[in-house]
Amino acid sequence: MNEELIARLMLAFGMRFLGTRRGTGIPTRIARVTTCAGPEDGRRDRIVDLNDVDLIARFNAEWCALATEHGLFSAERQFLVALTPAIDPAFAQEREETDDWEDPAWWEYVWGLVELQEDWDIAGAGAESGVLGSAYGQPAFVMSAIDGSVFVVGTRWEDGIGVVALPQPYRSSTLRELARRNLEAGGRTEEEEQDMQAWLVSDH
């Protein structure tokens, strides 16, 4: 993970990068499938129409409201963001040229600890940077409270962009079943498997 690059990119959209965190017991692979959970799992959605003239501002406000309501932020305004090493062009190029595409290390996401600053922009500059999305106004991110008590993700739907919060994700039967299937399927890094195992047995 090119932490210097990540820190520089994040600073531009209002997050202070505090480094990567492994061994959290919070599997990024499971957090990334949060949208598979349904209302019966406690899922909460906020969606902004793509034609909304205040698309970016509305999305940012909905993200902040939902994240605050469900406890994403610590007292120091810190939380976790799932990061791919492929945001580094050098890593992405190396992965493109490898003969060993099945090595799970090429596809592993890791948590980055961040601190929200006073001036931030998730759906605009954040998404445009490639860290929190694919383009300006196209958010795609996965976040977690430091203790794993809530997952918050941003995504593009057919007619809008939305933010999803899943409080107490470890209670979701949907995500727990997906974690078990991932463990059975294999093909994960040792760190990913350890996080999933810890997540499944923890009583939080």
Protein Blocks (a to p, Z undefined) as FASTA:
>chain_A
ZZklmmmmmmmnopacebjaehkopafklmmmmmmpcfknopacddddfklmklmmmmmm
mmmmmmmmnomacfkopacddddfklpmklmmmmmmpcblmlmklmpccdddddddfbdc
fklmmmmnomnocbehiacdddddfklpaccdddddfkbccddddehkllpmklmmmmmm
mmmngoiafklmmmmmmmmmpgZZ
